[in-house]
Amino acid sequence: MGGAELLSGADVAIVGCGPVGALLANLLGQAGLSVDIHDREVGIHALPRAVHFDGEVMRIFQAAGLAEAIAAVTRTSSRGMHFIDAMGRTLMVRRGIKGPGPHSWAGNWYFHQPTLERVLRDGLDRSPNVRLHLGHEVVSVDDLDARYVVGCDGARSLVRRAIGSRAHDLDLHQPWLVVDLLCDPDSPRVQSLPDYTIQLCDPSRPMTIVNVGGKRRRWEIMLMPGDDPARLVEPDLFWPMMAKWLGPQDAVVERAAVYTFHSVIHEGWRKGRLLLAGDACHQTPPFLGQGMCAGMRDAANLAWKLAAIIGGEAPDPLLDTYESERRPHVTAFIELAVRLGAVIQATDPAAVAERDKRFAEGPQTFDFPQPQLGPGCRLDAPPPVGTIFPQPRLADGRLMDDAIGQRFAIVGDSQRLAYLRPDATQLPDVGGEWLAQHGLRAALLRPDRYIYAVA
């Protein structure tokens, strides 16, 4: 299609069919909205990029009806992420989760992005009201005749330029070499690699080592002063850096490329009918494995609000709560990733000595943050209001979210909160243990399962 062609008939037009855009289109399509999704590429990008998502994101895939298909092409890990210094001493551990976590899914999932995107795109075929336009580069948002336009078009977003968003820089811009390998499963050296993620906090050459799954492993190698980015992608230069673990006899290089890790949050995610999601409005370094996850949370927040507005159940100003809720939430993740980056990327001897002193008494452990949504479509109250409610399995074997569908719900003593949302699904026998732990009688859940109010 030509860039000047006017495309009509959609409730929502999405620019960009990467993982975030494809997920948003699935969620909107399942809600019955008409969607046009546009991508300038004809096919899925063939090389790996993102490699991790968490249990909350798998729960969002569940809401899109795709969890089982995605589980079939991904791997889980209960071992978390280990931050190890040059002497092999463990400084920190991001804990893993054994078995189903609070979302009733494993806490960490690893994947090959082209395969994940194929599942998401195949999911679009379930909704005849979703139209996918490939090989179509949108050159102006004025070409999109839709009630709302969502820019899921990445860090160089056309839609963001049209909105005029302002960038807030968190001051981490560091080039790293990313090497993706296809390993020989029969190699003893491959078999001896750990199955958890290693953050190698070595001041002579910081690295990240990820077991993606199957034959795939990823090395991320920080560029040091004097490195030539154009030459560092040459195997003769990077294989010696990895020789402690693997060599050319153990694996085939799938891709080697230099990327700059950024930490940026934009202000201004909405202007009239224009909205942003994913890398178009925030970018995080990968040290927490939350880059794609943040965009998926954007999609979940945005999808139920668009469906409610277009379905006549809510007024348009509900969309103004999208940025006010999501920006503080994603900021908490990015700020933690930046702090972790300071641990991993420390190369100055004084900074390294100060870091090692902090961990002298033994490794510290931490979990993914569980920040509260910013002000918006919730009562103004402290957590657990504004945090996500766990997903139990019901007495009949169903997962809670499947029983609710894309609606509000009240768990516990429903009469205490029914006045706030008389149309909410009532689940009086659900969540009792969690409610008791928090000294509560009931909780009102939004369609994205974040808590609107408690009693």
Phi, psi and omega in degrees: 000146178280151183295337183270356183287134180273123182251129189233173170094006184253143166293318183225133170253133179245128177260113181107121181246042167285193183302319183291313179297319180293320177295314180301318179296322176297314181296317180291320179297319178294334178276358176092006179279153174271133188225133166251124178241130189241138174217137183288338179274151180281325182229180178286137176303125193281345186259153182290148174225264176297150182226355187220141165219166187251183184295327178295321180292322175298327177294326175292319175300323176300316179299329178276000180075025186236006187299315183294319179295323180285321177301330182289342184239018179230172175234150177258159176217137177254008189263351176072212185226131184246127177262115190235136181274182185295338180269002180087008181276134179281124180267314183214156174224122167277115188297146169266181179234126176273125180075189180297135179269200183297340179267006184068019173228160175303154185278339183222131181230138179239145191204165172260116191302317178303324179291317177299316180296326178296318178297316180296318180290321177298328178297333180295336181293344180287340187243106179295345179276000176253123181244126182258123181247101181263156183068025182237107178270117177285122181257347178204137177294342178293343179283352187255104182269078180223159181295320176226150178234127180245122178272103172252043192253028165079188188295337179256037191306124172295319182293322178297322178296322179293327178286325183082035181296154180251134183272139171245116186268125177267012166067041167230110178221096188229125177285137176227147171271129177249121180240117176258129185243146168254108190268153175279111183296342180272354180288127177302326180291322176295317181296334182274353180291144178292155181267001176257167179280135178250128167256104184274106184270061183259114184298340178282335178188087177299144181214161169233137181233122187236131170272100184285325181130150183062229179275354192271131170228150179235135169248130170244126190234120183288136175287141182246162177307133181096346177290141175261108183304326182292330182265337186295341178283356180281131182306325181296339179267319186272334180300318178300331179291336184255006190297336179298332185250309185218161174225178182301336179285348184258344189200158175251137180283121176274321181199144171221123182207150178263129177236151172258122178280128184243157171227099185220137173234128180266147175252124184110076181265355180216141169214103182062240182274354184268136180221162180235154173207152176073213183299344177295336182236354175198145177226136182232146171293159192273012190290351177246354180067036188239011183298302180291326180304319181299318178293324178293324175294323173304312183299319181294320179294317185286323188297312185290330179288317176298318180296320180293319181291310183292331177279000178079013182266349182211154179278161181305323181300348174304328180294339178291343178278350183298304181289321183298329177278312191281326186296313176297326181295310181289331178300321179299320178291317183293319179297321176294319178299322178295318178296320176295322177300324178295327177289314185289317189270004181297123178233339177293130184305320180293318179294322179294319179297319179294319178299311183296328178297322181296331183254016186296332184273004178125169184293144174261148179243150178207165179240172170302140177295156175234067185290159175278142170301151173291178180302144180170232183274070176195164175288151179279091184208159180289166174306148016277358172304136180083005173247166184277138180278140178294163181247102176277167170265134186280169182300331180273006176096345180285152169284147186305315184298326179293328179286329183277316189074195183273066181222169167287156179211151174242123175257145181089213184287088191298331184294340181287338183235000184298334180294334179283329183208080184300336182273001185291145171296136182253124181234077187293338184259014186249142171080015185300317182295315180296316180299317180296320179300328182262005180066037185240162177253334184198160175217137176261120184256139174281172178298337175267010174073009169281148189278121178279319183200160175227162176229000000 
